[in-house]
Amino acid sequence: MNRKRTALTVAAAGTATGVVGLVLLATPAGAGTAPPALPDVTAEALVQSVLTSQIPAMSGAVEFSSDLGIPIPGLPTTGASGEAAHVYTDGQGRARLSIDQGDGERTVVRDGSTTWIWSSANRSVTKLADAETDKKGADTLADPATAAREFVALMGKDSTVTVDGTARVADRPVYQLVLTPKPTERTLLREVRVAVDSETRLPLRLEVLANGQATPAVKIGFTEFSTGAQDPGLFQYTPPAGVKVVEEKPGDHQPTKAEQDDLFAQLDAKVVGEGWDTVLVGKIPAEALQSKAPSQRGGGDADATTFLKQIGKEVTGPFGTGYVITTKVGTALVTTDGRAAVGAVPQQVLVDALGQK
C-alpha cells in the first residue's frame, strides 16, 4: 500500500484542513475592493508555477475558521476563528512558528541545525537535532506550501482546473485557482479554491466548499503576508532560565518499522478508488472498539460503540449494521464488527467501498 497516498487520502477526506499545512493561509479580499489587474495566465501555467515555487524570506500572520458540522454532543459545530499563528522564514531553511493556544503559546524555532519547541502552558522545552539525511522532512516548517503542491498534483487529473479571476489576499494581488471535481467524481465537495500570490506563486488562501453550502466549510488564510529579509534573531533560541530541556534525536519515540507494519496489518487498510471519491477502508482492532473513554453525556466512561451511538446514526445494509457519521466535508461508516470506511463522499460510496474490501 502506498502510505504517502493513504495519508493524503485521509487528510483530504477526513480533515480537509490537514491537506494544506498551517501556512497556506489568507483572508478574503475586502468587500467592495476592486480585483487587481494582472497578466492573463492559463490554469496549466499557474499550476506549474505553484508546483515549482520556492519559499522566500517572509513573515505572516495566520487565521483559521471552519464550519464542518461535526455532530459531537457538547461541542460547537463551528470552529473558532481568530489569529492562530505567526510564521517567519529566512528563505534558507530557518523558520519560526508561534501558535496561540488560548492558555499559552507554542513556539517552534528551526535554527538550521536544531529545532526547539517551547510550550508556555507547561513551561517545557524540547530540543531536536536535525539530521542531514532528514533535512527534507525537517524543512516542512520552512516550506509549508509542500502540502498544497501535493494536493494539487494528486487531485489535478480528476479535476477541472480553472483560473477564476483575481483578488486581494492580505493586501497582495492573487490569482484564484479553482479545482472542481469532474462530473464522474462522487464527492461531498463542490470545489477547492486556492489564492495564488502573483509574485511568489505561493498559495495564500485555501477555501473548501461543500455541496449545498454557500460559505466555506474550511477557510484558512494569511491576514498579513510580506516578503523580505527577517531579523536573524528570530531564528535563534535560548531556553528560559530554570527550564528543563528534553533532548531528542531523530527517530526517538517513533514506532519501529515492525511496529508500523503490525499497526497497518491490524488495520488492514486499503485505498479504494482515486481522486475526489477516494475511500480509505480498514478494520478497527477489537481492543480499540472495547476501549473506554469519557462519555459525551456524562455518567462515567463509555466504550467506542456507545460513543458511536451518540455521534452517529444507526444504519443497515449489505455490510450488516453500523453507524454513519456525516459532516459537511466527509462521511465515516463504522460497522458493529469493526470494519470502517471514510471519505469526502456520500454514504453510498462508503457502502460500495466496503463491498470491495
Protein Blocks (a to p, Z undefined) as FASTA:
>chain_A
ZZklmmmmmmmmmmmmlmnojmlgcddddehiacdddddddfklmmmmmmmpccdddddd
ddddddehpacehiafbdceddfbdcddehnopacddddehjaccddddehjaccdddfk
lopaddddddfklmmmmmmmmmmmlmmmmmmmmmmmmpccddehjadeehiacddddddd
dfklccfbfbdcddddfklopafbdcdddehiabdfbdcddfbdceddddfklmgccdde
hiacddddehihpacfklmmmmmmmnopacedehjllccdddddfklmmpccddfkggia
adfklmmmmmmccdddfkopadddddfkbccdddfkopacdddddfklmmmmmmmZZ
